[in-house]
Amino acid sequence: MLKLENYIHGKWVAGEGEGQILFNAVNAKPIASASTKGLHFSEVLDYGRKIGNPALRKLTFQERGRMLKALAMHLLEKKEKFYALSYQTGATKIDSWIDIEGGIGNLFSNASLRRKLPDETFTLDGDPIGLSKQHTFMGHHILVPKEGVAVHINAYNFPVWGMLEKIAVNLLAGVPAIVKPATVTSYLTEAVVKEIIASKILPEGSLQLICGSAGNLLDFVTSQDVVTFTGSAHTGMMLKSHPTIISENVPFNMEADSLNCIVLGNDVVPGMPEWDLFVKELKKEMTVKAGQKCTAVRRIFVPENKMEDAWKSVVIELEKIVIGNPLNEKVRMGSLAGNEQRNEVKSQVQKLLASSEILYGSLDSVSVMDADANIGAFMSPILLLNKTPFTSEEPHNIEAFGPISTIMPYKNIEDAIELSKKGKGSLCSSIVTNDASIAKKYVLGAASHHGRILVLNNECAKESTGHGSPLPLLVHGGPGRAGGGEEMGGLRGIKHYLQRTAIQGSPTMITAISNVYQQYSKGNTEGIHPFKKYFEELTIGDQIVTEKRLITSEDIDRFADLSGDHFYAHMINTDFNGTMFEEQVAHGYFIMSASAGLFVDSYEKNPVLLNYGIDELRFTKPMYAGASLYIRFTCKEKIAQEMKEINPDVPMTKGMDIPKGIVKWLVEMFDETNELVGIATILTMVEMKNKI
């Protein structure tokens, strides 16, 4: 029998002994065995810290992002290998697509975040903070990668997505990972990791894999490590209370299975598009991955006067579901991950039946196609009815992790909100409504108990990703029973693997540390105009202080005529009594335009390719006719850009293949009294001498 291997210390190693036998969920045939016996987990952790961590830390965010993109491209080419194995977990084609290509999509999404991060191994967090009147002392926050490893303990339902959505974040942050997939489906995770390692895209030590028991792994974690867990709330709480996690103050992120709910708005009636959306969403949530999703709908809340219509509509759709061998194209729902999982689900349904009754489905029989229902881990979808949701605790406390949902009545939106909270914290909730007032009341009332809320109606339905789809750029997690953690979330997720440190000093010193120019820092005014320098030649702090320009009433009038902006404060004949101004005031945008006329080196071609935009433009003091304007113009930050492949058939792409970078410039606008009248950050695209 095939024996799964662990990837540790830069090599593939099989554990000792026979290990745990893993079975095909569809036909119950043995697939492989998995064992971690004989592994020394303290050494595995040390290898990640000493080899993988330094290698990743020395890469910039841009380099790490490009690494993730290359890895995503590589895995996409190998996806058919993964699909062939995924069917053995009981997953249909669509189930496998969510797991495999959804996971790869997480790599792409996180790779794209590099555009929001500097070309550095660290990043600043938030805004600078002035701490003195004379501007010689300031504070900022810096984020640097932790010096440990990310330990990911994952669930069995998404053996690919569960791994890739987590490692995408820690790798971009500059921290290596040890992945411990749930053993029952770890053969699929192993196949993906083998392709990752074979690609040689990641630095050595960036990723290690454990197939089998985690043993005493958590005994050796430290405060520089991060532990994440996805699975049952009971197991999660046991791990979270591990003595080493507590004594070492190890960051622990838990995403636990929760009793997520969907609410049918009381404005929705049969025949409305929203009614059909509600039924379709429920059908999908009950049957995709055979209901084995931490985000699946377990509780359904429907206005009491629409209960019968609602459950009958759902039953009609469930009756259409073909269950069986996921390799058969007609099958729409496969099996659970194994017979052990099926037995557990049946046990939980029996507990739910203490206060509910079955509207559809059976615990004892299921009709399957192209498979044996007695051998494979097949189960009928079961729709339960609970008539007393405020007095019955079972639907709000017991989760059957399969194709099981309970429908319950409510009187008004306040009741629906209260019932949603009885789950004691959920990963997600949805409300189907076309009434904005109902949606607002529900979101504001229920948000405290949910990590994500979907408002579904006909307007967003075509492009909505649905109730159960966590998105890489939004946080995934929830309070209370759901674990109290957050995963993914774009830049928010990356910060879980970075240490935030407050730094204090002079602006010049903080500039030197951060490589981002801080206002009031010393500038470099020697040498040629910064616009004459190529990207590589520019230094943070390169600066010019311009000559003065007199602002006249004629300038203001001409700008008003040219722009069409005849706001009363810009008109010379305005009676200014009762206004904020003393006399005709210059347009702020005229001051910005005049500033460009002062700092732009305009008569010869130079490495500046174009103006890319303006950020954080503020006008701090009015300028009246007769005042003089001058500019302090400073190179603030540089971010290299990658070369793009250009399609010659696509117009307006000239210059896109030129090696270049984005340069941010601090523009400080002063009047003749040396007071700040405006401040902005402008962005230019600047040519490089060499490709990156």
Helices and strands as residue ranges (DSSP letters): E 5-8, E 11-14, E 20-23, E 30-34, H 41-47, I 48-52, H 53-57, H 61-77, H 79-86, G 87-89, H 93-112, G 113-116, E 123-124, E 129-130, E 138-145, E 150-153, H 161-173, E 177-180, G 183-185, H 186-199, E 207-209, G 217-220, E 226-231, H 233-240, H 243-247, E 252-256, E 260-264, H 273-287, G 288-291, E 297-303, G 304-306, H 307-318, H 339-352, E 357-360, E 382-385, H 394-397, E 404-410, H 413-421, E 429-432, H 436-446, G 447-449, E 453-456, E 475-478, G 480-482, E 485-488, H 491-494, G 495-497, E 498-505, H 507-514, G 530-532, G 535-537, E 543-545, E 549-550, H 553-563, G 568-570, H 588-599, E 608-619, E 628-640, E 660-671, E 676-687
